[in-house]
Amino acid sequence: MKEAYFYGASGILAVVDRTNRASLDGIGEWFTVVREVAGPVPAVLAVNKNDLAAQAAFGTAETGEAARRLGCDVLLTSAKTGENVERAFERLGDLVVHRQLAL
């Protein structure tokens, strides 16, 4: 049933918790399910809780590798401070529009 939420999606904004390794480890499987339903839509990976960088469970090299593997952009974000939150949505919007114009 949860896959029904992905039908008609134009993009993916995926959020992982920088202080929780399991969130990064599981994101690939989630991307696979979304893309099986929605197709090869553009995506942004938001690595949240950047305000807690001292407690990070993984580093920027690992997030960069995950983004490369998933074929998406990546931004360090913080919902607490607002760091790059708006930029994540703007970037996804730009990618969606660019894809639509290319079709």
C-alpha positions as a Markdown table, in Angstrom:
| # | Residue | x | y | z |
|---|---|---|---|---|
| 1 | Met | 0.0 | 0.0 | 0.0 |
| 2 | Lys | 2.8 | 2.5 | 0.8 |
| 3 | Glu | 4.0 | 2.4 | -2.8 |
| 4 | Ala | 0.7 | 4.0 | -3.8 |
| 5 | Tyr | 2.1 | 7.3 | -2.4 |
| 6 | Phe | 4.8 | 7.4 | -5.0 |
| 7 | Tyr | 2.6 | 7.2 | -8.1 |
| 8 | Gly | 2.8 | 10.4 | -10.1 |
| 9 | Ala | 5.8 | 11.7 | -8.1 |
| 10 | Ser | 7.9 | 14.2 | -10.1 |
| 11 | Gly | 10.9 | 14.2 | -7.7 |
| 12 | Ile | 12.3 | 12.8 | -4.5 |
| 13 | Leu | 13.4 | 14.7 | -1.5 |
| 14 | Ala | 14.9 | 12.1 | 0.8 |
| 15 | Val | 16.0 | 13.0 | 4.3 |
| 16 | Val | 18.5 | 11.1 | 6.4 |
| 17 | Asp | 19.5 | 11.8 | 10.0 |
| 18 | Arg | 23.2 | 12.6 | 10.2 |
| 19 | Thr | 23.3 | 11.2 | 13.8 |
| 20 | Asn | 21.7 | 7.9 | 12.8 |
| 21 | Arg | 23.7 | 5.6 | 10.6 |
| 22 | Ala | 20.7 | 3.3 | 9.9 |
| 23 | Ser | 19.0 | 6.2 | 8.1 |
| 24 | Leu | 21.8 | 6.4 | 5.6 |
| 25 | Asp | 22.2 | 2.6 | 5.3 |
| 26 | Gly | 18.4 | 2.2 | 4.5 |
| 27 | Ile | 18.0 | 5.0 | 2.0 |
| 28 | Gly | 19.1 | 3.0 | -1.1 |
| 29 | Glu | 16.3 | 0.4 | -0.6 |
| 30 | Trp | 13.8 | 3.3 | -0.2 |
| 31 | Phe | 15.0 | 5.0 | -3.4 |
| 32 | Thr | 14.7 | 1.7 | -5.3 |
| 33 | Val | 11.0 | 1.4 | -4.3 |
| 34 | Val | 10.2 | 5.0 | -5.2 |
| 35 | Arg | 11.9 | 4.8 | -8.6 |
| 36 | Glu | 10.3 | 1.4 | -9.4 |
| 37 | Val | 6.9 | 3.2 | -9.0 |
| 38 | Ala | 7.7 | 6.8 | -10.2 |
| 39 | Gly | 10.5 | 6.1 | -12.7 |
| 40 | Pro | 13.8 | 7.9 | -13.0 |
| 41 | Val | 12.7 | 11.1 | -11.3 |
| 42 | Pro | 15.3 | 13.7 | -10.1 |
| 43 | Ala | 16.2 | 13.6 | -6.4 |
| 44 | Val | 17.9 | 15.5 | -3.6 |
| 45 | Leu | 19.3 | 13.8 | -0.5 |
| 46 | Ala | 19.1 | 16.1 | 2.5 |
| 47 | Val | 21.4 | 15.1 | 5.3 |
| 48 | Asn | 19.6 | 16.6 | 8.3 |
| 49 | Lys | 20.8 | 17.5 | 11.8 |
| 50 | Asn | 24.0 | 19.2 | 10.5 |
| 51 | Asp | 23.7 | 21.4 | 13.6 |
| 52 | Leu | 24.8 | 18.2 | 15.5 |
| 53 | Ala | 27.9 | 17.6 | 13.3 |
| 54 | Ala | 29.9 | 16.7 | 16.4 |
| 55 | Gln | 27.6 | 13.7 | 17.0 |
| 56 | Ala | 27.6 | 12.6 | 13.3 |
| 57 | Ala | 27.4 | 8.9 | 12.7 |
| 58 | Phe | 28.8 | 9.2 | 9.2 |
| 59 | Gly | 30.8 | 11.8 | 7.2 |
| 60 | Thr | 30.6 | 13.8 | 4.1 |
| 61 | Ala | 32.6 | 11.2 | 2.1 |
| 62 | Glu | 29.9 | 8.6 | 2.9 |
| 63 | Thr | 27.1 | 11.0 | 2.0 |
| 64 | Gly | 28.8 | 11.9 | -1.2 |
| 65 | Glu | 29.2 | 8.2 | -2.1 |
| 66 | Ala | 25.6 | 7.5 | -1.3 |
| 67 | Ala | 24.5 | 10.4 | -3.5 |
| 68 | Arg | 26.7 | 9.2 | -6.4 |
| 69 | Arg | 25.3 | 5.7 | -6.0 |
| 70 | Leu | 21.7 | 7.0 | -6.0 |
| 71 | Gly | 22.2 | 9.5 | -8.8 |
| 72 | Cys | 21.1 | 12.5 | -6.8 |
| 73 | Asp | 22.3 | 15.8 | -5.4 |
| 74 | Val | 23.1 | 16.1 | -1.7 |
| 75 | Leu | 22.9 | 19.0 | 0.8 |
| 76 | Leu | 23.7 | 19.2 | 4.5 |
| 77 | Thr | 20.7 | 20.6 | 6.3 |
| 78 | Ser | 19.4 | 21.5 | 9.7 |
| 79 | Ala | 15.7 | 21.7 | 10.4 |
| 80 | Lys | 16.6 | 23.3 | 13.7 |
| 81 | Thr | 18.6 | 26.2 | 12.3 |
| 82 | Gly | 17.0 | 26.2 | 8.8 |
| 83 | Glu | 20.4 | 25.6 | 7.1 |
| 84 | Asn | 19.8 | 24.7 | 3.5 |
| 85 | Val | 16.2 | 23.5 | 4.0 |
| 86 | Glu | 14.8 | 26.0 | 1.6 |
| 87 | Arg | 17.7 | 25.4 | -0.8 |
| 88 | Ala | 16.9 | 21.6 | -0.8 |
| 89 | Phe | 13.4 | 22.4 | -2.0 |
| 90 | Glu | 14.6 | 24.9 | -4.5 |
| 91 | Arg | 17.2 | 22.5 | -5.9 |
| 92 | Leu | 14.6 | 19.7 | -6.3 |
| 93 | Gly | 12.2 | 22.2 | -8.0 |
| 94 | Asp | 15.0 | 23.3 | -10.4 |
| 95 | Leu | 15.7 | 19.6 | -11.2 |
| 96 | Val | 12.0 | 18.8 | -11.8 |
| 97 | Val | 11.5 | 21.8 | -14.1 |
| 98 | His | 14.7 | 21.1 | -16.0 |
| 99 | Arg | 13.6 | 17.5 | -16.5 |
| 100 | Gln | 10.1 | 18.5 | -17.7 |
| 101 | Leu | 11.6 | 21.0 | -20.2 |
| 102 | Ala | 13.9 | 18.3 | -21.5 |
| 103 | Leu | 11.0 | 15.9 | -22.2 |
